[in-house]
């Protein structure tokens, strides 16, 4: 009887996780963003090294929000997104960013690996996120962060 109860509990938890993962959340992975851009026939505007430079600069700027000290790099972040000309550029930037550690320093064991979309959604304030989306939209980028 205990075994059946544990199996039922496990199935219930598994079904709940599956439902949450399918609950209409858009796929913010670089691969899905690249697929969307490819379907649109977009090509990258810049060489791959440029996206890596911007990804590293974004990481350094966005990291300051998470670590709790206030260094105002908001303009630098927005200026990078102003250089993004289409959805393919944004996908390349997200791909170059990959997943990086955010949160308390890894020395304390509390850091979390996040994509660019996850960092922007969870760590950047609404006002700054709106400014980023506005910069993207002004260049015709259809993808918007939420």
C-alpha positions as CSV (number, residue, x, y, z in Angstrom):
1,X,0.0,0.0,0.0
2,X,2.8,2.4,0.8
3,X,4.5,1.7,-2.5
4,X,1.3,2.5,-4.5
5,X,1.0,5.8,-2.5
6,X,4.6,6.8,-3.3
7,X,4.1,6.0,-7.0
8,X,0.9,8.0,-7.1
9,X,2.6,10.9,-5.4
10,X,5.5,10.7,-7.8
11,X,3.2,10.7,-10.8
12,X,1.3,13.6,-9.4
13,X,4.4,15.7,-8.8
14,X,5.7,14.8,-12.3
15,X,2.4,15.8,-13.9
16,X,2.4,19.1,-12.0
17,X,5.9,19.9,-13.2
18,X,5.0,19.0,-16.8
19,X,1.9,21.3,-16.6
20,X,4.0,24.2,-15.3
21,X,6.5,23.8,-18.0
22,X,3.8,23.8,-20.7
23,X,1.9,26.7,-19.2
24,X,2.4,29.0,-22.2
25,X,5.8,30.4,-21.2
26,X,7.7,31.5,-24.2
27,X,10.9,29.7,-25.0
28,X,13.7,32.2,-24.3
29,X,16.6,29.9,-25.2
30,X,19.1,31.2,-27.7
31,X,18.4,28.1,-29.9
32,X,14.6,29.0,-30.2
33,X,15.4,32.6,-30.7
34,X,17.8,31.7,-33.5
35,X,15.2,29.4,-35.1
36,X,12.7,32.3,-35.1
37,X,15.2,34.7,-36.7
38,X,16.1,32.0,-39.3
39,X,12.5,31.6,-40.2
40,X,12.2,35.3,-40.7
41,X,15.2,35.2,-43.0
42,X,17.3,37.5,-40.8
43,X,21.1,37.5,-40.9
44,X,23.5,38.6,-38.3
45,X,24.7,42.2,-38.7
46,X,28.0,41.8,-36.8
47,X,30.8,39.3,-36.6
48,X,30.5,36.7,-33.7
49,X,33.3,38.3,-31.7
50,X,31.2,41.5,-31.4
51,X,28.3,39.6,-29.7
52,X,30.8,38.1,-27.3
53,X,32.2,41.5,-26.4
54,X,28.7,42.8,-25.8
55,X,27.7,39.7,-23.8
56,X,30.7,40.1,-21.5
57,X,29.9,43.9,-21.1
58,X,26.2,43.0,-20.3
59,X,27.3,40.4,-17.7
60,X,29.6,42.9,-15.9
61,X,26.9,45.6,-15.9
62,X,24.0,43.3,-15.0
63,X,26.0,41.6,-12.3
64,X,26.1,44.8,-10.3
65,X,22.4,44.7,-9.9
66,X,22.5,41.2,-8.4
67,X,25.5,41.7,-6.1
68,X,23.7,44.4,-4.2
69,X,26.0,47.4,-4.8
70,X,24.7,50.2,-7.0
71,X,26.9,50.9,-9.9
72,X,24.9,52.7,-12.6
73,X,25.6,51.0,-15.8
74,X,22.0,51.3,-17.1
75,X,23.0,53.5,-20.0
76,X,25.7,51.0,-21.1
77,X,23.1,48.2,-21.0
78,X,20.6,50.1,-23.0
79,X,23.2,51.3,-25.5
80,X,24.2,47.7,-26.3
81,X,20.5,46.9,-27.0
82,X,20.2,49.9,-29.2
83,X,22.9,48.4,-31.5
84,X,20.8,45.2,-32.0
85,X,19.3,45.6,-35.5
86,X,17.1,42.5,-35.9
87,X,16.0,39.3,-34.2
88,X,19.0,37.4,-35.5
89,X,21.3,39.9,-33.7
90,X,19.4,39.4,-30.5
91,X,19.6,35.6,-30.9
92,X,23.4,35.9,-31.5
93,X,23.8,38.1,-28.4
94,X,21.8,35.6,-26.3
95,X,23.8,32.8,-27.6
96,X,27.1,34.6,-26.8
97,X,25.8,35.3,-23.3
98,X,24.9,31.6,-22.8
99,X,24.3,30.9,-19.1
100,X,26.2,32.7,-16.5
101,X,26.3,32.7,-12.7
102,X,24.1,35.3,-11.0
103,X,23.1,35.7,-7.4
104,X,25.4,35.6,-4.4
105,X,28.9,34.7,-5.2
106,X,29.6,31.0,-5.8
107,X,31.9,31.0,-2.8
108,X,28.7,30.9,-0.7
109,X,27.0,28.4,-2.9
110,X,24.0,30.5,-3.7
111,X,24.7,31.5,-7.3
112,X,22.4,30.5,-10.1
113,X,23.1,30.0,-13.8
114,X,20.8,32.1,-15.9
115,X,20.3,33.0,-19.6
116,X,20.2,36.7,-20.7
117,X,16.4,36.5,-20.8
118,X,16.2,35.0,-17.3
119,X,18.5,37.7,-15.9
120,X,16.6,40.5,-17.5
121,X,13.3,39.1,-16.4
122,X,14.3,38.5,-12.8
123,X,17.0,41.0,-12.0
124,X,16.3,44.2,-13.9
125,X,13.6,46.6,-12.8
126,X,10.4,47.2,-14.9
127,X,11.5,50.7,-16.0
128,X,14.9,49.4,-17.3
129,X,13.2,46.4,-19.0
130,X,10.8,48.8,-20.7
131,X,13.8,50.9,-21.9
132,X,15.5,47.8,-23.3
133,X,12.4,46.7,-25.1
134,X,11.9,50.2,-26.5
135,X,15.5,50.2,-27.8
136,X,14.9,46.8,-29.5
137,X,11.5,47.8,-30.9
138,X,12.9,51.1,-32.4
139,X,15.2,48.9,-34.5
140,X,12.4,46.6,-35.7
141,X,13.3,43.7,-33.3
142,X,10.1,41.8,-32.7
143,X,11.2,39.9,-29.6
144,X,10.4,41.6,-26.3
145,X,11.6,40.7,-22.9
146,X,9.1,40.2,-20.1
